[in-house]
Amino acid sequence: MMSLDLVTNNSATFRHILWVAWNVLKPNWYKQRELRGTRFQSFYLLQEKGRRGVDGAVGRSIVRRMMRSVATVAKITLVCLNIWVLAVVLVVSLGHWRVFETVDSSSMYDDSHLIVMRELKEDADRKLPIMAMSVTNISEVESYYVPADHDTIFNLDTIDKENDPGKAKGGGGGAAAKPAAKPAAPVKKAEVASSIGGKKSAPPVANPQPPAPPKPKPKAGSAPAPPPQVPPKSSSYTKLKNLQHSCQQRHSQKLPYDKIPASKLSYIVYDEKHKFLYCQIPGAALNEMRKIMLITTKVVNKSSPSLIPGGDVFGKYGKSLKRLADITDAAQRAKILSSYYKVLFVRDPLERLLETYKTKFKAPTSKYFHQVFGSGIIKKYRKGASESEVKSGSSVRFSEFVRYIVDAEHEGKILFNEHWQQYYKQCHPCMVDYNFVGTHENAETDIRNLLRQVKADKEVKPPYANSKQTLSEKELTAAYKVIDVHTLKRLYKVYEADYTLFSYKCPSFLHSMLAADDVFHDY
């Protein structure tokens, strides 16, 4: 009992005894199982330790890669930003995007719609249809009709006798009375001058001739004096005389130059050195004249217009010429208008209209006119036009373009673009006394004569104009024959005032078409 109590009371000793007995007496199968468990546990611990080491290395590698990627993205961003800043600096410094374009110097198409300013302040009701005129010989026209609202625009005046000395010989009335009256005026002026100096004798009557020569001398330096030197019997001289005659017949009072709004002078550019100004009419030797002025104003260091690329006229040098409308002082504008030699060039209106269609609507490169005008014309005048045709605006037909012109003039809701605007609404030839009227058809000869007038013939060398200047009768007939004769007659009415003012005869193809359909024409 004592031994049993000793064992049971001392539990630790008892457990130790049991453990020793078990290890001595336990079976072999259990020993093998325990050994396998110990080996597996050791392998697992070693494997887990290795895995943790590998995962740490992988994590560190990923972090390093991410850091390198962020640095790369930052570098690429900085490079793109530098390129963008450089592009902006180039565009701002050069003033246009053409530096990124290729300019074809042989291209016949210009971008004058980007530069030539529109008359946005035309009177809202200015577009009443021009009445018909019964004129058979335009060179002998006595008058032409201009609607009442145009009277305020033109303010026509008599021919300035200082710019037209030939008028003194052939005015009107009695032929004998006029010659006697003309010399009498200088005699009276001489008598007044002699009376101031204390001389009242008769000899001054014979002396008025010597004082006459000094008068041209002060004008010789100001360049307006040469107007009469325009070669007589030339086409430009004939058109100038007809213009002056037509303006004189309708109005006898003229609006002073300082009262002419700047908006009416937006197409005029001027040359201070040679003291002449030029009214720009697109399609009428415009590129040639702008090249001439770029040379005379020393904007370009060239000697011939042929050396200036066509794309540069309205691209690189588009804003290089001085515009009269930019002068805010009305008195200064009036001084230039009164003292400078005033020039404009014109062209047969219907021929110019066809040329405009070819270069602005038919040409695939003229995106501006396709989007701004072409889409609307197709949508309005083409039945069943597809969405793609309307969107592109590049397939305008000539008949659709003509209908647009006629309707726009009749409705009076849309201002004409300068490429088909009438000449008298662009340059106001009865408001400004032009000294020289050149023609697109004779551009080479007329530009040569003009350069002599302004004493710039030694600075500019020929050729002055392109060899092909006009469209053939065959081309005009083929284009206009697709148009209804009644629409064609209305189209002529739109440009009738230009035909009259600048002594252009009604085109022969128009006569033939109307006669073939027995359409009565009252012009």
C-alpha positions, 0 to 999 in steps of 0.5 A: 500500500505504501508503494502504491501511494508513493507512485500515485502521489508522485505523478511526475515520477509516474509519468516518467516511468510510463514514458520509459516503459513505452519507449522500451516496449512500443512496437516497431511499426509505431517507431517507423511511423514516427520517424517518417513524420519527423522527416516530413516535418523537417522537409516542409520547414526547409521548403517553406523557408526557401519559398519565403526567400524566393518571394522576397527576391521576386517582390524586390525585383518587381518594385525595381521594374516599376520604378524603372517604368515610371522613370521611362514614362516621365522621360517620354512625357518630357520629350513629347512636351518639348516637341509640342512647345517647339511646334507652338513656338514655330507656329507663333513665330511664322504666323501660319501652318504652311511651314508644315505643308509642301507648296507647289509653285506650279499650282494654279489655285490660290488661297486668296479667300484667306486674305482678301477681306469681305465687305461685311457691312454691306447694306441689308437691302442692297441686293435689288435686281438690276433692271435691264438696259437696252444697249447695243453699243456699250462704248456709246452707252449714255447711262445705266440703271442702278437701284436707289439704294446704290445711289448712297453707295456710289455717289457718282461724280463728273469726270475730274478734269485734272485727271482727264485733260482730253475732256477740255477738247471734246466736252459738249455744246458749241465747238467754237464757244468752248475754245474761246472760253478755255484760254480766257480763264488763264488770262484772268488768273494771270491778270489777278496775279499781275495786279497783286504784283503791281503789273496791269499791262496787256503782256500778261495775256501772252504770258499765261503759257510759261506758267503752265509748264511749272504746274506738272512739276510739283505733280511729277513727284507725287505720281498722280500727274501721269494719268493722261500718259496712258497710251490712247486707243489701248484697251485700258484707256478705252475702259477708263474713259468708258468708266468715267463717262458711265459714272458721270452720266448717272451722278453729278455730285461726288462723296468726298474721300474723307467721307468714304467708310473704311469698309468700302476700301477693304480690297485696296492695298497701296505702295508708299514708295511709288505712290500707287494703290491697287484694288484686288479683284480675285480672278483678274490678274490678282496673283500677278499684281500682288507679285508686282507689289511684293517686288515694288514694296521691297517685301521680297528681294526678287526682280521678276514675278516668275521667281515668286512661288504662287503659294507664297503670294497668299501664304508666306506674304499674305499679310505683307501688303498694306491695306488702305482700310487699316488706316483709321484716320479718314483724313489720311485715307483721303490724302492717299486716295487723292494723291496716289495713282489708282489702279484696278484690273478686271475680266469678262465677268462670266469668264471669271465666274467659270474660272472661279468654279474650276479653281474653287469647287472643281479642284479637289484641293479647295477644301474651304469652298467645299465645306463653306459653300459646296455642302449647302449648294448640293443640299439645296439644289440637288434632288436625292443628294446622298449624305456623303455628297452633302458632307464633302461638298466637293461635287458641286455642278456648274449648273448648281453653282449658277443657280446659287448665284442667281438666287442669292442675288435675287433674294439678297440674303447672302453676301457674295464671296469676293471670288464672284462678287461684282466689280462695282461692289468690290472696288466702287469705281464711281466712288474712287476715281481710278487712273488705270483700268487694266484687263486680265486678257491683256495683263502682260501689256497692261502691267508693263504700261502700269509700271512705266506710269509709276516709274517702277519698270526698271525694278520689275523684269518681265514676264509679268503674267502667265502665258495662258490668261483667258478661256477659249470660246469652246470652253465657255460654250461647253460649260454654259450650254448645260444651263437653262437659257432663262437662268442664263439670262438672269445670270447676265443681269447679275453682272450687267452693271460690270459689263456696262461700266467696263465696256465688255460686250455681251459674250457671243456664246450667250447671244448664240444660246439665247438666239437658238431658243428664241429667247428675247434679250433686252441688252 
